[in-house]
Amino acid sequence: MPDRMTDRTADRTTGSPAGPARTAAPGAAVPAVTLDDVRDAARRLAGVAHRTPVLRSRTLDALTGAEVHLKCENFQRVGAFKFRGAFNALSRLSPQQLARGVAAYSSGNHAQAVALAARELGSRAVIVMPEDTPRSKLDATAGYGAEIVTYDRYTGDRAALTRELAGERGLAVIPPYDHPHVIAGQGTAAVELIEETGPLDALLAPVGGGGLMAGSATAATALVPGIRMIGVEPETGDDTLRSLAAGHRVTVPVPRTIADGQAVEAPGELTFAINRRLLDRIVLVTDDEIRAAMRWAFERLKIVTEPSGASALAALLAGRIDPLPPRIGVIVSGGNIGLDRFLELLS
């Protein structure tokens, strides 16, 4: 198991790397997402996506010794930040393509986001989802009008299956993270947070495929030069940490973790290129630490989080951030979990 923490530092005001870890891979294209892209996404989302609340807790501040601002994307439409990127990407399709429909693959939140965005824009969606997706996420995706095709996450290739379906039916593929418009949409959460809080010393966000972190880092480092970007992965799904250490994308076995939204085998190509430049640190948390954060958020903040949504808070509560910056933003990325599953995890 690699170290729980890997530092990355750079002079972001000039763009010059402070060491090999922050340089782009040889021959890599310049990441095609900018702060202007994020701001354009915010204009498209205005009046469509929720401007989610930022919560404060004196108890949390006292526990951590920092001033903590929680960006609660569990109150976003579909219950997660994913709606931002999905709607931004779908809204740019031609009327002809919207009429043909879209396809996506997802463990749940991107599925719901694409399904709802398609419905809002008068399109239709076909979603490829793991057979073991929590029932609440399957039901919600179907409830938004999507057709669901299931596969075995441990043996199947979801991307290949989605491409095959899209080719047969003429659908546009909307990937869950490795797409510039999806990344830009996710970055609007960080813009809203900083607009409300002012400059922050650090921003914590969960990392799965890397879209939320890539969008957040693109926006936050442009708005607040010197801000530290800290990503959080489940201990059994440390593909981004390993990739940063190796200097290239690394594939791990499909993670077995309660954080199903972060159970990916490798970071995205575009997301990794962005995060390799802008991410300062990856922190790993255990499933038990995630459970403890879910319980704490429920009992003390009176909010429901899914495991992936609580992972960044878990890192903070478990003392994984050292040294601790004085003013910290934390993205609570989602709250899509059924009552039975929530009780099962916390029992």
N, C-alpha and C positions, 0 to 999 in steps of 0.2 A: 504494500500500500504506500503511495507517495505521501510526502508531507501534507498536512492539512492545509497549508497555506503556501502560495507561490506569489512573490512580489513581482510587479512589473512597474517600472517608472519611466517617464519620458518628459521632455520639455515640449508640452503641447502648444505653447505659444509660437514656437518656431517650426514645430513638426519634426524636429530632429530627434532621432532615437538616442536614449541614454545607454543602450546596450543591445546586444544581438536579439534579445527576446522581443524587443519592440519593433524590429525591422520587418518589412514585408517580405514574404517568401520570394525567392528569385523568380522573376518573370510574372509575378502576380499583378493583376490589373488593379488600378486604384479603386477602392470601394466606391460604388456608385450611389452613395447616399450622403446628403448634406443637411445642414440645418435648414436651408431653404426648402428642401424636400419635406422635412418634418413640419415646417410651418404651413406649407401648401396642404399637407394632409390634415392639419388642424382646421384649416378653412373648410375642407370637404366634410369633416366630421362635425362641424359646428351645427348644433340643433338636431343632430342624429345620434351621436354618442353622448353618454352622460359625462359631465365634468365631475369626476368622483371626489368624495370628501378626503381631506387630510386630517387625520386624527392625532391628538396629542394625549399623553398619559403621564401625569406627575409620578405615578408609581413606576412606570417604565423608565423614566428619566433617572429616578433614584436608584433603581436596580442596576442600570447600565453605567451611570455616571456621565451620560451624554444627553443632549437635547435631541429627541427623536421625533421625526415627522413621518407618519405612516400614510402612504398614498394607497387608498383602499379600492383597488380595482375589483374586489369582490362585489362592489356595488355597480360595476359596469353592466351594460346590457349583455345578456347571456351569462352574466356572473363572472366575467374574466376580461382581462386586457385584450384578448384576442379579437374582439369585435373591431377594435381600432384599425388593425392592419388589414383584416378581411374586407371591411367596407371600403377602405381607401383603395385597395387593389381592384375590387369589383367595380367600383364607381368609375374606373378608367377604361373599362371595356367598351367596345362599340355596341350600339343597339343590336346589331346583327349577332354579335357573340353572346350578348345577354339573352337573346331569344333562343339560341342553341343551348345555353346552359354552361355550368361550371362543374368541375370535379375537384375534390380535395381529399387528403388523408390526414387522420388525426386520432389521438387518443381520447378526444372529447371536447375540449374547449374551442379549438380551431374549427372542429366540425360544426358545433353550434353557431359559431360566429359566421362561417361561410353560409350556412343554411339560412340564418336570419338576414344576412346582408343580401343574399340572392332574393329572398322574399321581398325585402324592402325595395329592391331595384327591379322587380317584376321578372326575375329569372328563375331558374330551377337548379337544384344542386344534387349531385351524387357524391356521397361521402364514404370513403373506405375507412373502416374502424376495426380495431382489434376485437376479437370475440370476447375477451375478458374486460372490455370497457365497463366501468361502473354503470349499472342499469339506469341511474338517474341521468347520465349523460347521453346514453342511447335514446332514452325516451324523449329528452328535451330536443335532441337533434331531429328526430322524427316529427316531433311536435311543431317544429318550424317548417315542416313540409319537405324535408330532404329524403331522398332514397338512400338507404344504408346498405352497403356491401361489407360483410365482415371477413376477417382473415385471422390467422394465427400469428400473433406478434413474434413468436419465438422461432417460427420456421418460414414465414411468408415475407415477401418483399413488397411492402406497401406502396412504395414509389412506382415500381414496375407495374403493379396491378392497376394503379391509378392511371398511369400513362396508357396502358392497354385499353382501359375503359374509355378514356378521353379520346383516343384515336378512333375507336369504333363508333363513337357517338358525336364526334365533333365538338367536344367540350373543352373549355379553357381550364387548365390546371392552375389552381391557386395553392401553392405550397404553404406549409404552416409557418415557415420562418425564412427560408432562403430565397427571398424575393425583395427587390428594393422598395416596392410600394408597401409591402407588408411591414418591412423594417421601419420605414418612415412613419407609418401609422402607429406602430407600437411606441415610437419615440415621443408621441404627443403626451403620453402620461408623464414623462419626465419634464416636459415643458410646463405643463400645468402645475406640477409640484413646485418647481422653482419659481414660477410666477407668484405662487401663494406664499412660499416660505422665504424667498430671497436666496442669496448665495448659500450653498451648503458645502461642508468640508468633505463629505463622502456620500455616495449613493449606493445602496445595496439592492440587488435584484436577483431573483432566481435565474439560473441558466439551464436550459434544456438544449434545444437546437441553437439558441443564441440570439433569436430575433429581438426579444424584449431588451436584452442587454445591449445589443448592437444599436438599436434605435435610441435607447436611453443614453448610451455613451456618446453617440453622435450629437445629440441635442445638448446634453449636460456639459460636456467638455468645451463646446462652443460657447455656451452661455456663461459658464463659470470656469475659466481657465484655472487649472490646479486642483479641481475637484478630483477626489479619488473614487474610481469606479471599482466596486467590489462585487464579484459574482459569487453565487452560492449554488453548489451542486450536491446531490445526495452522495454519500460516501461510496455506494456501490455503482454509481453512474458518473465517474469522474473523467469523462472523455475530453472535456475542454481543458481541465487541469493537465492531463497527460499530453494533450495536443500542444499546449503552450510550452510545456517543458521540452517537448521534442522539436518544436519549431515547425511542425506540420500537423495536418489533421490525423488523428489517431482513432481507430475504431476499437470499441470494447464490446464484449458480449452484451446482449440486451439486458439492461439493468433490472434486477429484481428488487424493487423498492416500492414503498407505499406512495411515493411521489410519482404517480403515473404520468403526469404532465412533463416530467423531466427524464423519463425513461427512454432516452435516445442512445443510439450506438456511436454517433460521431457528430461533431458540430457541423453546421452547414458551411459550404464553401465561402459564400459571401459573408455570412455572419462571423466566421472565424477570421477572415481577412480584416474585418473592422475591429473585432474584439482583440485581436493580436496587437493592434496599434494602440487601442484606447483603454483596455482593461488593465487595472493595477494589480489585481489580486483575485485568486479563486480560493474560496473557503469551502471545506467539506463538512456536512452535517449528517448525523446518523438518523435512521428512522425514529428511534426513540426520542431524539432531540426535536424532531419535527412534531411528533405526537405531543410532547410537552409544550411546544409553542402553540399548537392548535388548542390545547386545553387552556393555556394561559390567556390566549386571545378571547376565547369564549367566556371564561370566568371573569376576567378583569376588564376587557374592552367591550364585551357583549357583542362580539362579531363572530361569524362562522367563516372559517377558512378551510380550503381543501389542503391536502398535504403539500403540493407544490406551492400553493399560495402562502404557506406558512414558513417555507424553508429559509427565506431571508431573515425573518423575525427570529427563527430558531438559531441562526448563526449569532445574532446579537445576544439573545438570552443565554446561550451556551458559552459566551465569552470567547468566541472564535476571532473577534476583531481586536487585534493588538498590534500597535497602539490604537486606542480608541479616539477617533476624531471628535471634536466638541459638538458639531451640529451634523446630524446624520438623517438622510432620507432613506426610507425603506419602502419598497414596492410590495404590497400585499397583492399578489398577482391574480388570485381568484378564490372563489368560494363555492365551486360546484361540487357538492357532495350531498348524497342522500342521508336521511336521518339514520337509517340502519347502519350504513357504512361509517358514519361519524361516530356512533355509539360503539361500534365494533372496534374501531381504532383506538378509542380512548378508554375502553373497558380494561 
